Structures are given as structure tokens and as C-alpha cells.
Amino acid sequence: MTGIPNSNPLAVAACLLACLAGTAPPHAVADNLFLDGAERLSGCVRAINADGSVLLETPLAPEPVTLKPNSIKKILFSDHPDKSPNATCGVTLSNGDILPGDVETVDGTNLTLNSSIGGHFVIPRTSIHSLQLGAHQANAIYAGPDGLDGWTRDPATADHWAFSNEAFHVRGSGKISRDFDLPQQFIVRFKLAWVNDPNIKVCFATALGSGEAPVDRYYLTFNGAGIEIKREASSGRHFTPIATLQRLPKQYPGKHVTIEIRVDRLGKTLQLLLNDEPEGPFKDPLDKAPAANGLIIESIIDEASSLQLSHIELLDWNLKGERRRSEDRGDVTKDVLITGDSQRHSGALVEVKKGQEGLLYVFKSAFQDDALEVPEGEISTLFFVGKKATAAEASKDPFILQLHGGGSLHVSTCSFADEKVEAIHPLLGKLTLQRAGIAAFERVNPKSKEAPQP
């Protein structure tokens, strides 16, 4: 490939930043690159070489520009799957990495995982810290849109809304709402695209049809000033800020972003993910979380602008596995199985086999003669023989791959070409991954490296 392999990356950055106006090659949506210091670049990443150098295509240069590896801190890729992988489990490796997927088999030596980002992984049991079952599982309450039926539009602006190509389109101002049967923990996820600048307000855990009267609810706004989450109350202080983030529309040159809000009403916490990048968690400052289950989407733009909302999902969020992740596993010389209702068994995981309604985990308890056959859906966490990584044992690999659908991998070398990613992992060896499964590429700062916390 041709380029400028010996160019000064900071000089190139300064030149591009002086000219760049948020555009990208006409055939691609812009990736976002974060350089050392405050500099940022946008363009289309054509390749990442094994040493971490980046080949960047931009309409401002006749040929791709090569940036040296030590100049790049992080890359957020613009490609986002239409739907995040819904893995049934997360494997936490002994170095702290997390790999989402679906368990296929387990024997005395290996666990085989089927993952959407790289097919079948055969992982030695000695390299596994724990298996979180249900930690990545979220059952769909609503997935759409599939039309305007079931949604309520304000009469004055009803004609501003349209449905086509599995998306809502709104020109100018307008409000659409719907009531759902939501659990105490739930997820709201949608993809937002815009023309000109966005200005949207999304109210959740809200009552519908309350007019202008104060109500108990959360809401998120996204406009030219960034993103804000607030708590509205029907008594006492009307509005209380929960989070204010400088995530400006211009930081998304493709003019689209996937927004995910995770709500734990029992724990009174919220977490925000933007294109799978987590923000928070944030605490609800009031004593009691909102109890209602409505969703209101309000466009606050002028008639010359438009918004598109697609891939709208409301999910039942299973928190049991995540809460168990930080629990003391106990005896490190034995496997430990913890069920969703907090039963704990120590002994050995013998195998995983197919049952009539899913996988069965065959577990030989140290205190029972007969092996237990525990359905996959009843298990929260399974700890494998071993121990947590210490600071001395933690991965020293220079790069991290953040994965769509949750999870991350430390790698020593990484190269992107076309739709494939080749990488070397300290425990899994040589990997071939799908580029579409990678949300971000990040350079680790060795000076600030800490031991992972599985």
C-alpha cells in the first residue's frame, strides 16, 4: 500500500485538523481517531498493521496517510451491527479479558465457545477464571419498529411522523409514546440518525398522558450542547441532573449513533452506552425510582430538519450474573457453581451436555455422591479452578480490542485488512476475528497498567 510511512504523525494530524470539516470518504462513514494530546481525526481506517500503525483514508489527501503506532490512543469504528450480539454467557479469562458467546461443550480440558466475532474458540480450562451465565442475556420485550400501530402521536404533529424501511422518520417537531410492561431492571436501546443537528428528548420509566404536570421519570436529551440525563419528580425539586456529557453531534461524523440506557430501579442506577462505549454508572439522587413503564420520544427540531429512529428495543435486563462477578469465589482449588437463587456448590464441573430444553451442566459436588445436572438457565456464575490475576501476572500486551455486545481482549499484535482482524492473544494464541465485531481499538499505556478485575 502506498502512503506516507515516514511522515510525522503530529504534523499530519495538525494539517488534517486544520482542514477537516467532519467529512469522510463518500463511500464510507467516518471512524474517529484519538491521538496523544487533545487531537482527533476522522476518516476511514483502511488497515491497522501488526505494530499498531494505522492507514487512514481521507478526502483531504490523495493517498492514504500512515500514522505511527505511538501516536494513536484509541479508534472508535463507525461500523455498528444492526443488532448487538445476544450472547448467552461471558467467559472471563484469567487475565481479566471477557469474551461473549454461547457454550457448546466442556470437558476435563477445554471449553468450546461459539462467538459471533470469531467462530469457535477452544479455551483451556486453566485459562478461564469464571463463566457468567445470563450476564449478557437480555430478553426482548419489544423489538422494532414494525409500524406506527400501538404508538400514540400528538394530534397536532401526527403527520410529521412516518414509518418506512423499519424505521420511524420525523420531520420537525413531534412526540410519540407507548406504554410497556417493564421489569425493575430494563434496557432501552435505539439507533438515531439525523440531518442537520439532532435535538431529541427521550423520557423513560414515565407515565403517559400527564400533560404539563410534573411526573416521576427519567429523561435523556441529545442536542448541540451534548447529552444530559435528568431525574424529574412530581414533588420536591422538579429537575435534578444525573449526568452531563460533552458528547457533541459533530463527534459522530456519520450523523448517527446507537444509544443504550440501562436502568436498575432496584439499585437506583443508570448506565449509558454510546456505540457500545460505556458511560457511568450514574446514581438516581432520589429515595425512590420512578415506577411507571412508559416511553416517550420527542423531536424538538425545526421543519427543515429530520430524525430517523431505528432498531428500537426494550429488554429485560438480567443483573444476577453481573452482581455475582465481584463475589468472593471461596475455595480456589475447586470449581464453584452459584445458582440464580444464591445456592453455592463446590466440586468439579464434569461436562456440559444437551438436554430437552437446553444445556445441562453436570457438576460433581464435594458433598454429594450423585452428580447434579443443573439447567443452564438456573446458573448465575461458574468459577473454575484457579485464582485472580495479580498486578505482576496481568497482561502486558499493548493493545485492547473492545467488542460489540460487551467484552474486550488484550492482544500483542493486531492487523486489520478488509473484513478480517488477525491478532495474537496471550492465552488464546492466534485469532482471526470479524472486523464488524470490533467496536474500538485502544493502545494501553504501560505506565498506568493495572491488574484486571475479573
N, C-alpha and C positions, 0 to 999 in steps of 0.2 A: 504494500500500500504506500502511496506517496503522501507526503505531508511535510511537516517542519520539525523533524525529530530532535534537532539540536536547539530549538528556539527557547528563549527564556519564558517560562510559563506565566510569570507575573506580568511581564511586558505584554504578552499576548492577551492576558486577562484584562489589563488596563485598556488595551486597544479595543477589545470586544465590548467591554463595559461602556466605553465612551460612545460606541455606535449602536449597541444592541437596544432594540426597542420592543423586546418581548416577542420577537418573531421567531419562527422556526422554519426549516425547510418545508416547502409546500406539501411534500409527501409524508411528513411526519409531525407528530405532536412533540413539543419541546420537552426534553429531560432537563432537570435542574441540577447544577453542579455547584457545590460549596467548596471554595478554596480556603487555604490558610488566610487568616485575617477576616475581613468582612466582605471580600469579593464573592460575587456569584456570577455564574454563566448559565445561559440557556442554549440548547441546541439539540442535535440528535447524536447520541453516543453510538458510534459505529462499531467500536471494539474496545475491550479492556484487555491489555496484554498481561502475561503472567507476572510481570514485575509491578503491575498496578498502573502503568502509564495508560492514558486514555486518548483514543482517537475521536475527536469531536468534529462533526459536520455542522457548518453554519452558513447561511446565505451571505455572510459578510466576508467570507474568504473563498477564493476559487477552488482550493483544495482542503481536505480535512486537516485540522490542526492537532498536533500531538502534544499533550500536556504531561509533564513528568509526574511520576507516581507520588513524590513527596509534596506536590502542590495541591493535591485533591484530598479533601477531608471526607466528603460524602457526595453520593449521587442518588437522587430520587428519580426513579424511572417513571415516565409518563404512562407507559402501557399499564393498564389495570384490567384484571379479568372482569368479565361481565358479572361474575358471581364468585365471591371468595370461596375457596375450597372448604367444604364442610367435613373436616376430618373428625373421626370418632375418638381419637386419642392424641396425646402428645408424648413423645419419648424424650425424657430429659437425660442427656448423656452425662458421663462422669466429669466432663469439663464444663458443664453448665449449659451447653447448647441444647436447643429444643427443636425437634423435628416432628411436625404434624403428619398424620397419616392414619391408615387402618391396619390393625394387626392381622396378619394372615396365619402365621404359625409361630409356635415357640417350642423349642426342645431343650435339652440339657445344655446346649452350647450357644445357640443363636436365637434371635428374634427376627422374623422377617416382616418388614413393614412395607405396605403399598402406599406410596405417596404420589400426589398429583404433580409434584415438582421434579420427580426423578425416577418414577417407576418403583422397582423392588429394591429395597435396602436390606441386606443381610447384616445384622448388627450383633457382634459378640455380646453375650450377657454380661461379661466382665466390663464392658464399656458403657453399661446402662446404669444410671442412678435410680430412675423411677419411671413408671408409666402412669400418666394421668388419663383416666378414662372418664369422658364426659367433660373434661376441662375445656375442650374446643368444640363441644357439641352444643348446638343451639337449634331447637325445633322451631319450624316456621309456623307462625300464627297467621301471617299474611305475606304473600309474595306477589308482586305485580308492578305496575298496574295492568289490569286487563280490560279497562274501560272506566267510564265515569259512573256506572251504576254502583250504588252503595255509598257514594260520596255526596256530600252536600255542598253546593256552591251558593255563595251570597247572591241573591237575586239581581242586585244592581250590577254585578260584574260577571254574571254567569257565562255570558257569551265571550268573555276573554279567555275561557278555558277550552282546550280541545284535547282529544286523545288520538294518537296515531303512532305506529311503529313501536308499540309497547311503552309509550311514554306520555306524560302529561305535558302540554305546552300551554304557557300563559303569556299573553301579550299585555303589557301594562299591569295595573293593579288587579288584585283578586284574591279571594280566600276560598279554600276548600278544606273540608273536615270530615272526620269519620270516627265513630266510637268502636273500640275493640275490647275483647276480653283478655286483659293483660295480667300476667302474674306479678309478683312483688319484684322480681328481677327480670328485666327485659332489655332488648336491644332495638333501637331504631336505626335503620341504615337506608341510604338513598344516594343516588348519583345526581349531581346538579351540574347543568351546563348553562351558559349564558351568552347573550350578545350584549355588547357594551359592558356595563358593570352590573353585578348582581346586587340585589337588596331584598333579602328574604328573611322571614321570621317563622320559625317552626316551634310551635307550642306542643309539649308532650306531658303525659300524666295530667291532662286538663279536662275539665268539664266542658261540654259543648253548649252553645246557645245561651251563654251568660250575658251577652251584650257587652256593655261597658263596665259592668260591675266587677270589682276585684274578685279574683278567684285564686285558689291554691293550685299552682302549677309551676313547671319549669319551661323556659323557652330559650332558644338559640337564635341569634341574629348573625347574618353574614352580609357585609356590605363593604364599601370603600375604606372604612376605618378598621376592618378586621373582623374577628369573631368574638362574640361575647355570649356567655351563658348566665342567665339570671334566674332568681327564685322570686316568684310573685306570690303574695299572701293575701288572703281575704281579710285579715285583721292584723293590727300592729303595723310594722314597717311594710309599705306596699311592695317595693322592689329592693332586692338585695343582690349585689353582684356575686357570682360564684367563680367565674373565670373570665379574664380578658386577655386575648391573644392577638399579637400582631401578625396575623396570617392574612395578608392582603390579596385581593384578587389577582394582582399582577404577578404574584408568586406562582400562579398556575397559568403559564402562557397558553396552554391548550384550551383555556376557558372552560375547564370542567374539574370537578373534584368529587371524590366519594367521601361522604360524611357518615360516621357511625357514632352513635351515642349509646353508651352502656349505662343502664340505670339500676342501681341496687337500692330499692326503697327500704329494705330491712336495715341495711348498713348506712343509709343516707349518704351514699357516694355516687358520683358520676364519673365516667371516663369518656374522653373524646378521641376518636381516631380519624385522621385526615389522610386519605390514600394509604390506610393501614399503619400510619405513623402515630403512635400513642401520645396523648397529652393528658396530664393529670396523674392520678385521680384527684377529683375535687370533692370537697365536703359540703353537703347541704347545711347551712348555718342554723336552720330552724330545728325545733324539737321533733317535729313530725313531718314525714314526707307526704307529698300530695297523694291522695287516694284514688283520684279519678283516672280514667283509662282512654281519654280521647286524644286525637292527633289533629292539629290544625296547621295547615301550610298556607302562609300568607305572602303573596308577592307585593312588594312595595316599590315598583319601578314605573317609569313613565311609559306612555303609549308607544314610543319609538323603540323600546327595548323588549326583550323576551327572555323567558327562562324555560328550561326543559328539566323535568324530573323523571328519572327512570330507575329501574332496579330498586323499587321501594320494598323494604322488608321489615316486618316486625317479628322478633324472635323471642322465644322463651329461653332465657339465659341461665344455664346450669352453672352455679358457682361452687358446687360441692368440691369438685376436683381442685379448683384454684385455692380454696381455703386449706385443703389438705397439703398443698405443695410445701408450705413452710412448717408443717408439723414435724415434731421430733419423731423420727422413724423408729427409734429404740435400738434393738439388737442388730448391729451391722453384720453379724455372722450368719444371719438367716434372711430369707425373703420375708417380707411383711405385706399382708393384704389387708386393706381397710375398705369396708363397705360404705355405701351411702348413708346408712343409719349408724355409722361410727363403730361397728364391730371390727375388732382387730384380731388377725390370726398371724402367727409367726410359724415358719417352717420352710417349705420349698415349693415353688411353682414347678409342677411336673411337666405339663403340656397345655396347649390350647387346642380344643377340638370343636368341630361344628355340632351344634345342637339343632333341635327342630325350629327354634325361634332365634337363632343367632349363635355366637361363640360361647363356649363354656370354658372357664379357666379351672383346670384340675390342680388343686392345691393340697399338699400333704402337710397337715398341721402337726406340730411337735407334740400336741396333746390329744390326738385322736388317731385311732388305728386306721379308719377308712378315710380315703381322700375325699375332699369336698369338691363338688362340681358347682362352681359359682357362675351364674349368668353374667355376661359382660355388663349388662345394664345395671347390675347391683353393685358394681365395684367403683369406688372412688379413686383409689390410688394403690399401686403395687410397687413397693420398693424392692430393688434387687440387692443381693449380697454386695457389700461394698461400703464406700464412705464418700462424703462430700469432698470436692476438690478444695485444697488449701491454696493460699496465695502462691506458694512455691510450685504447686502442681498445675496451676491454672494455665490455660492455653496461652502461648506467646505468639500465636500466629498474627500476622499484621493486618488481615482483612476480615470483615464481617459481612455476611450476606443476610439481609433481613428478608424474610419470606412472606409472601401473601398468605393470609389465613392464619398468621401467627407463627412464631418460631424464628430462629436465627442459627447460623453456622459460622464458626471461625474457620478460616482457610489460610493456608500458607502461600498458595499461588492461585490465581484466578484469571481466566481468559474468556471473553465473550466473543462469539462470532456467529452471525446470523441468529438462529433461534436456540442455539445451544450454549451452555456455560460449562467449561471444564475447570475443575477445582481439585485441590488436594486438601483433604481433611485429616487432622492428626489421629483420629480414631477410626474413621471410615475409609481412609485411603482415597484413591482417585474416584471422583464423582463426575457424572455427566447429568446436568440439570437442565430443565426447561427455562429459558430466559423469561417467559411470561410469568413464572412463579416467583421471580425475584422482585421485591419492592424497592430495595435500596442496596447500594454497595458502600461500605464505610471503611475508612482506614483507622486502625487502632492506634492510639497514642501510647507507646510503651511506657512513658513516664507516669501515666495516670492509670495504668492497667491494674485492676483489682481482681481478686478471685471471684469467679462466677458464683451465683447463689441459686442452685437448683431448686 
